[in-house]
Amino acid sequence: MSIDEIEAAALDLPLDERDEFVQRLQAARVEDRTIDSAWRAEIRRRMELIAAGEVEWIDEEEILAELEPDP
């Protein structure tokens, strides 16, 4: 379904349902921003741990190699 089709369908809703739809979309945006903010904070925390030498940086290739089953 395209954005234009979604818009047309939304505009066909009764006003109270359209208001509820808008509220749900806005709530989803707030939730997305909260998640984005939480991830940024976690990335910042991890980078600080690495910079302080409290944890070691491990390359992706090394991790993936460790996860491969032994032959």
C-alpha positions as CSV (number, residue, x, y, z in Angstrom):
1,M,0.0,0.0,0.0
2,S,1.5,3.4,-1.0
3,I,1.5,6.5,1.2
4,D,-1.0,8.1,-1.1
5,E,-3.3,5.1,-0.7
6,I,-2.9,5.2,3.1
7,E,-3.7,8.9,3.1
8,A,-6.8,8.4,1.0
9,A,-8.0,5.6,3.3
10,A,-7.3,7.7,6.3
11,L,-9.2,10.7,4.9
12,D,-12.2,8.3,4.3
13,L,-12.3,7.5,8.0
14,P,-14.9,9.2,10.3
15,L,-13.4,12.2,12.1
16,D,-13.1,10.4,15.5
17,E,-11.3,7.4,13.9
18,R,-9.0,9.8,11.9
19,D,-8.1,11.5,15.1
20,E,-7.3,8.2,16.8
21,F,-5.2,7.2,13.8
22,V,-3.2,10.5,14.0
23,Q,-2.7,10.0,17.7
24,R,-1.4,6.5,17.1
25,L,1.1,7.8,14.5
26,Q,2.3,10.5,16.8
27,A,2.7,8.0,19.6
28,A,4.8,5.7,17.3
29,R,7.1,8.7,16.5
30,V,7.6,9.4,20.2
31,E,8.4,5.8,20.8
32,D,10.8,5.7,17.9
33,R,12.6,8.8,19.2
34,T,12.8,7.3,22.7
35,I,14.3,4.1,21.2
36,D,16.8,6.2,19.1
37,S,17.7,8.2,22.2
38,A,18.2,5.1,24.3
39,W,20.5,3.5,21.6
40,R,22.5,6.7,21.3
41,A,23.0,6.7,25.1
42,E,24.0,3.0,25.0
43,I,26.5,3.7,22.2
44,R,28.0,6.6,24.1
45,R,28.3,4.5,27.2
46,R,30.0,1.7,25.4
47,M,32.4,4.1,23.6
48,E,33.3,5.6,27.0
49,L,34.1,2.2,28.4
50,I,36.3,1.5,25.4
51,A,38.1,4.9,25.7
52,A,38.7,4.3,29.4
53,G,40.2,0.9,28.7
54,E,37.5,-0.9,30.8
55,V,36.5,-3.1,27.9
56,E,38.3,-4.3,24.8
57,W,37.2,-3.6,21.3
58,I,36.7,-6.8,19.3
59,D,36.4,-6.7,15.5
60,E,33.3,-8.1,13.8
61,E,35.4,-10.7,11.9
62,E,36.8,-12.0,15.2
63,I,33.4,-12.4,16.8
64,L,32.0,-14.1,13.7
65,A,34.9,-16.5,13.6
66,E,34.3,-17.4,17.2
67,L,30.6,-18.1,16.4
68,E,31.4,-20.5,13.5
69,P,31.1,-24.1,14.5
70,D,34.3,-26.1,14.7
71,P,34.9,-28.4,11.7
